[in-house]
Structure formats: structure tokens, C-alpha cells
Amino acid sequence: MLVNLSDVLTSEGRQMSMEVPLEMTVFKSGMGSFEILEKSSVAFTFTNLEPNKAKVYGAIKITFQTYCDRCLTEVPTILDLEFERIVTSPEVAAEDDLVDDLSFMDGYQLDVETFVYNEIIGNWPAKILCKDDCKGLCPVCGQNRNVIDCGCDTFVPDPRMAVLQDIFNANKEV
């Protein structure tokens, strides 16, 4: 959905608030494809700062269906986003090299879907866990260690000690 910002960008001191429904149902990125389970409307406030420059403040709450990074269990992940950006008119954006990437602007129109997508990418959690003390999957048999302790030997020797191990093995008598 596009929101026209020409009034805000051209009228000094102008402020405009609105709620815009988010049409996105799936979030796709290099990390995978995540279904959106719940979402609120995007609450925007646009404020003119100076001619051809405005501040965009907004908030949205989105719940995604994700998977635990350790045990692959389904986990709903909630992103409660609040954002603040400066946008400029197309004339100023063409002249100013210091302006942030405004890929979500199309002339005087703000593309809500692209704007929110960029905010999700920037705020995506580095690690998603089902619980803080998740034990993950057994590296030997693949069993979820949160559900059952499989008893597999998971001892991995320190590779820095391999030289010493070779010395001990070479001096063993059979």
C-alpha cells in the first residue's frame, strides 16, 4: 500500500497520523520464509521538519511462525517494532548524497510493505530459541535432547590435544 506524503513534505509544520493495514502474510528473506500469524496495523505519524523533509514515526506488532535454532521446534516469534526515519522529497533525495537508502519511497509515495520489510530485516533476532536453556539436537542420533536424553556419547576431544594423544598411542604396548 502506498501513502501519499506530498502534503507533509511540502507544508511547513504539518503533522499527519494514520493507521495503515499491513497486507504482508509471509515474510521471505535469505533466512527463509516465515508465516505471519498475527499483525496489527501500522500506526504512522508524519511530521514536517523543514521544507521537503519529514520525520516518519511508527509502530507495529507482528507474530511470526519460526523455528528454534537449536532443536527445530516451532516457536512463535513476536516483533514489537517502533521506528523513526527521516524522509525527503524526490528533489532533495537526488541532490543529497548523505540521505539514507530510501528504497521504500516512490516519488512522494511511501511504500508501507517495503518500509515494514526493511524494519523487520533490521530487527530480526540473531538467534531464535524455544527456551533459554534449550539443549538442541543430539549430534549423534538427532534426538531432541529437550524431550528425552538419548545417552549417546557426545565427547569431542580438543583438536589441540591431538598431538599428545598421538604420542600416548604410539608408546602403548599391545
C-alpha positions as a LaTeX table, in Angstrom:
\begin{tabular}{lrrr}
\hline
Residue & $x$ (\AA) & $y$ (\AA) & $z$ (\AA) \\
\hline
Met1 & 0.00 & 0.00 & 0.00 \\
Leu2 & 1.23 & 3.49 & $-0.84$ \\
Val3 & 0.79 & 6.52 & 1.43 \\
Asn4 & 0.95 & 9.96 & $-0.18$ \\
Leu5 & 3.33 & 12.26 & 1.73 \\
Ser6 & 3.22 & 15.28 & $-0.59$ \\
Asp7 & 1.17 & 17.36 & 1.90 \\
Val8 & 3.53 & 16.61 & 4.78 \\
Leu9 & 6.69 & 17.16 & 2.75 \\
Thr10 & 5.55 & 20.49 & 1.29 \\
Ser11 & 3.65 & 22.09 & 4.21 \\
Glu12 & 5.83 & 23.51 & 6.97 \\
Gly13 & 4.88 & 22.27 & 10.45 \\
Arg14 & 2.28 & 19.82 & 9.09 \\
Gln15 & 1.65 & 16.64 & 11.08 \\
Met16 & $-0.45$ & 13.68 & 9.97 \\
Ser17 & $-1.31$ & 10.45 & 11.82 \\
Met18 & $-2.88$ & 7.33 & 10.35 \\
Glu19 & $-3.18$ & 3.58 & 10.73 \\
Val20 & $-2.43$ & 1.52 & 7.65 \\
Pro21 & $-3.24$ & $-2.20$ & 7.39 \\
Leu22 & $-0.28$ & $-4.43$ & 6.55 \\
Glu23 & $-1.03$ & $-6.66$ & 3.56 \\
Met24 & 2.03 & $-8.92$ & 4.02 \\
Thr25 & 1.09 & $-12.52$ & 5.01 \\
Val26 & 4.53 & $-14.15$ & 4.67 \\
Phe27 & 7.97 & $-12.71$ & 5.39 \\
Lys28 & 10.53 & $-14.03$ & 2.90 \\
Ser29 & 14.25 & $-13.37$ & 3.17 \\
Gly30 & 17.57 & $-15.15$ & 2.86 \\
Met31 & 16.87 & $-16.69$ & 6.27 \\
Gly32 & 13.76 & $-18.48$ & 4.97 \\
Ser33 & 10.05 & $-17.98$ & 4.63 \\
Phe34 & 8.07 & $-17.21$ & 7.78 \\
Glu35 & 4.28 & $-17.14$ & 8.02 \\
Ile36 & 2.77 & $-14.14$ & 9.78 \\
Leu37 & 0.37 & $-15.44$ & 12.43 \\
Glu38 & $-0.82$ & $-12.10$ & 13.83 \\
Lys39 & $-0.26$ & $-8.46$ & 12.94 \\
Ser40 & $-1.52$ & $-5.07$ & 13.95 \\
Ser41 & $-2.00$ & $-2.14$ & 11.65 \\
Val42 & 0.99 & 0.13 & 11.17 \\
Ala43 & 0.49 & 3.28 & 13.26 \\
Phe44 & 2.24 & 6.15 & 11.48 \\
Thr45 & 2.87 & 9.76 & 12.46 \\
Phe46 & 4.39 & 12.00 & 9.78 \\
Thr47 & 5.83 & 15.35 & 10.86 \\
Asn48 & 7.30 & 18.04 & 8.59 \\
Leu49 & 10.72 & 19.11 & 9.87 \\
Glu50 & 11.59 & 21.61 & 7.15 \\
Pro51 & 10.65 & 22.08 & 3.51 \\
Asn52 & 10.95 & 18.75 & 1.65 \\
Lys53 & 11.94 & 16.84 & 4.80 \\
Ala54 & 9.73 & 14.88 & 7.21 \\
Lys55 & 10.09 & 12.52 & 10.15 \\
Val56 & 8.25 & 9.19 & 9.97 \\
Tyr57 & 7.46 & 7.61 & 13.32 \\
Gly58 & 5.61 & 4.33 & 13.51 \\
Ala59 & 4.89 & 1.14 & 15.39 \\
Ile60 & 3.65 & $-2.35$ & 14.58 \\
Lys61 & 3.45 & $-5.69$ & 16.36 \\
Ile62 & 3.91 & $-8.85$ & 14.27 \\
Thr63 & 3.97 & $-12.53$ & 15.30 \\
Phe64 & 5.84 & $-14.95$ & 13.02 \\
Gln65 & 5.91 & $-18.74$ & 12.92 \\
Thr66 & 9.62 & $-19.55$ & 13.29 \\
Tyr67 & 11.76 & $-22.49$ & 14.40 \\
Cys68 & 14.22 & $-22.86$ & 17.28 \\
Asp69 & 17.79 & $-22.57$ & 16.03 \\
Arg70 & 18.93 & $-25.45$ & 18.28 \\
Cys71 & 16.14 & $-28.06$ & 18.29 \\
Leu72 & 13.99 & $-27.01$ & 15.28 \\
Thr73 & 10.79 & $-26.84$ & 17.35 \\
Glu74 & 8.10 & $-24.42$ & 16.11 \\
Val75 & 8.29 & $-21.15$ & 18.05 \\
Pro76 & 6.08 & $-18.08$ & 17.61 \\
Thr77 & 8.34 & $-15.01$ & 17.48 \\
Ile78 & 6.91 & $-11.60$ & 18.32 \\
Leu79 & 8.49 & $-8.43$ & 16.93 \\
Asp80 & 7.20 & $-5.27$ & 18.59 \\
Leu81 & 8.70 & $-2.67$ & 16.26 \\
Glu82 & 8.98 & 1.06 & 16.79 \\
Phe83 & 10.78 & 3.04 & 14.14 \\
Glu84 & 11.76 & 6.57 & 13.31 \\
Arg85 & 13.13 & 7.65 & 9.93 \\
Ile86 & 13.73 & 10.87 & 8.04 \\
Val87 & 12.32 & 11.01 & 4.52 \\
Thr88 & 12.83 & 13.64 & 1.86 \\
Ser89 & 11.11 & 14.69 & $-1.31$ \\
Pro90 & 12.47 & 13.29 & $-4.60$ \\
Glu91 & 14.18 & 16.60 & $-5.44$ \\
Val92 & 16.21 & 16.66 & $-2.22$ \\
Ala93 & 17.00 & 12.94 & $-2.41$ \\
Ala94 & 18.51 & 13.38 & $-5.88$ \\
Glu95 & 20.73 & 16.25 & $-4.70$ \\
Asp96 & 21.82 & 14.93 & $-1.30$ \\
Asp97 & 24.35 & 12.08 & $-1.26$ \\
Leu98 & 24.12 & 11.74 & 2.54 \\
Val99 & 20.45 & 10.68 & 2.58 \\
Asp100 & 19.81 & 7.12 & 3.77 \\
Asp101 & 18.64 & 4.49 & 1.33 \\
Leu102 & 15.03 & 5.42 & 0.59 \\
Ser103 & 14.07 & 2.31 & $-1.37$ \\
Phe104 & 10.65 & 2.49 & 0.29 \\
Met105 & 9.93 & 5.89 & $-1.31$ \\
Asp106 & 8.46 & 6.18 & $-4.80$ \\
Gly107 & 8.35 & 9.90 & $-5.51$ \\
Tyr108 & 6.12 & 11.38 & $-2.82$ \\
Gln109 & 4.64 & 7.95 & $-2.00$ \\
Leu110 & 5.77 & 5.79 & 0.91 \\
Asp111 & 5.51 & 2.04 & 0.19 \\
Val112 & 4.31 & 0.62 & 3.51 \\
Glu113 & 5.14 & $-3.03$ & 2.68 \\
Thr114 & 8.77 & $-2.23$ & 1.73 \\
Phe115 & 9.15 & 0.09 & 4.71 \\
Val116 & 7.96 & $-2.57$ & 7.18 \\
Tyr117 & 10.02 & $-5.28$ & 5.41 \\
Asn118 & 13.18 & $-3.18$ & 5.90 \\
Glu119 & 12.34 & $-2.70$ & 9.59 \\
Ile120 & 11.80 & $-6.45$ & 10.07 \\
Ile121 & 15.16 & $-7.23$ & 8.43 \\
Gly122 & 16.92 & $-4.73$ & 10.69 \\
Asn123 & 15.26 & $-6.03$ & 13.87 \\
Trp124 & 15.22 & $-9.79$ & 13.19 \\
Pro125 & 16.63 & $-11.69$ & 16.21 \\
Ala126 & 20.13 & $-13.12$ & 15.75 \\
Lys127 & 19.12 & $-16.39$ & 17.44 \\
Ile128 & 15.62 & $-17.78$ & 17.99 \\
Leu129 & 15.32 & $-20.24$ & 20.87 \\
Cys130 & 12.31 & $-22.15$ & 22.22 \\
Lys131 & 13.67 & $-21.51$ & 25.73 \\
Asp132 & 16.89 & $-20.01$ & 27.08 \\
Asp133 & 18.31 & $-23.37$ & 28.20 \\
Cys134 & 17.41 & $-25.32$ & 25.02 \\
Lys135 & 19.64 & $-28.41$ & 24.76 \\
Gly136 & 19.23 & $-28.78$ & 21.00 \\
Leu137 & 19.55 & $-31.93$ & 18.92 \\
Cys138 & 21.93 & $-34.82$ & 19.67 \\
Pro139 & 24.79 & $-34.64$ & 17.17 \\
Val140 & 24.97 & $-38.46$ & 17.08 \\
Cys141 & 21.37 & $-39.67$ & 16.70 \\
Gly142 & 19.45 & $-36.43$ & 16.06 \\
Gln143 & 17.06 & $-36.85$ & 19.01 \\
Asn144 & 15.65 & $-33.66$ & 20.58 \\
Arg145 & 17.52 & $-33.56$ & 23.91 \\
Asn146 & 14.80 & $-31.37$ & 25.48 \\
Val147 & 12.33 & $-34.25$ & 25.14 \\
Ile148 & 14.50 & $-37.26$ & 26.03 \\
Asp149 & 18.12 & $-37.85$ & 26.98 \\
Cys150 & 19.32 & $-40.38$ & 24.40 \\
Gly151 & 22.53 & $-41.31$ & 26.25 \\
Cys152 & 24.77 & $-41.07$ & 23.18 \\
Asp153 & 28.48 & $-40.43$ & 23.72 \\
Thr154 & 28.94 & $-36.83$ & 22.58 \\
Phe155 & 32.52 & $-36.39$ & 23.82 \\
Val156 & 34.54 & $-34.47$ & 21.27 \\
Pro157 & 38.27 & $-34.33$ & 22.03 \\
Asp158 & 40.02 & $-30.99$ & 21.82 \\
Pro159 & 41.83 & $-30.95$ & 18.44 \\
Arg160 & 44.71 & $-29.01$ & 20.01 \\
Met161 & 45.46 & $-32.05$ & 22.15 \\
Ala162 & 45.61 & $-34.48$ & 19.20 \\
Val163 & 49.41 & $-34.37$ & 19.10 \\
Leu164 & 49.63 & $-35.50$ & 22.73 \\
Gln165 & 47.10 & $-38.24$ & 22.07 \\
Asp166 & 49.25 & $-39.49$ & 19.17 \\
Ile167 & 52.32 & $-39.63$ & 21.46 \\
Phe168 & 50.43 & $-41.69$ & 24.05 \\
Asn169 & 49.02 & $-44.03$ & 21.38 \\
Ala170 & 52.46 & $-44.55$ & 19.79 \\
Asn171 & 54.02 & $-45.62$ & 23.11 \\
Lys172 & 51.31 & $-48.12$ & 24.05 \\
Glu173 & 52.30 & $-51.73$ & 24.13 \\
Val174 & 49.87 & $-54.19$ & 22.67 \\
\hline
\end{tabular}
